[in-house]
Amino acid sequence: MSALNWKPFIYGGLASITAECGTFPIDLTKTRLQVQGQVNDAKYKEIRYRGMVHALVRICREEGLKALYSGIAPAMLRQASYGTIKIGTYQSLKRMFVEHPEDETLMINVLCGVLSGVISSSIANPTDVLKIRMQAQGSVIQGGMMGNFIQIYQKEGTKGLWKAISLTAQRAAIVVGVELPVYDLTKKHIIMSGFMGDTVYTHFLSSFTCGLAGALASNPIDVVRTRMMNQRSQQHGGHSNYKGTLDCLLQTWKNEGFFALYKGFWPNWLRLGPWNIIVSFSKNFVFVSRAS
């Protein structure tokens, strides 16, 4: 078993923050699409956006370009913690099982990926709640990151900051559990078929393919998670739109139809693609740095 290496944590955190800044407007449209159309919530009952592009255009026109980055502060804080822990823990766990990258197996990669995803997403859950709340508020956002943090804590307690934590962990496990095998299988098939060699284009195509699989598998959980995190609840009781995860799932399906669980699918997928590409290259960068 090798000693803990700090480089994957540093590189992973930097790569995650960079990716977050580049893809944040897409992520914001995903949140807006997922919270709209809720029959039991007057604030989000209206269908304001027809899709990702329409959401981008309308938000820019009505709220200004700055609104596309509503919630960027907690998002960057989230990646500084979640991204750093996730990628760093993933690399470290793999080295606990095998010494050399060439000895890794698909089972080890999936296991380490699921564990690192669950651990990191659970720790960073409060920043996720803050990000989603600020994204949903948009131009009418009440205060900054610290103001919203204090407000959630005062009105909803500690539970409010760790709302939907089980969904966050489940989503992380599903995304990793689906994406890693699909990425490896796609890359292997492309190379063995002779269509392309082991080039940057192969990584690019494999990343978008596994991103598609990850989005298809995780989007229903992501919709429920977003709505649960955005839902305000009182610390000492009070009315909530959804009693729990299952109630949110069933109400969404009943009131808006099955495909409501796939709201925000396109921005979800288009965001996962670049993410996987950046993570793929950051992993290679880590290995090169370790060898130097």
Disulfide bonds with the S-S distance in Angstrom:
none
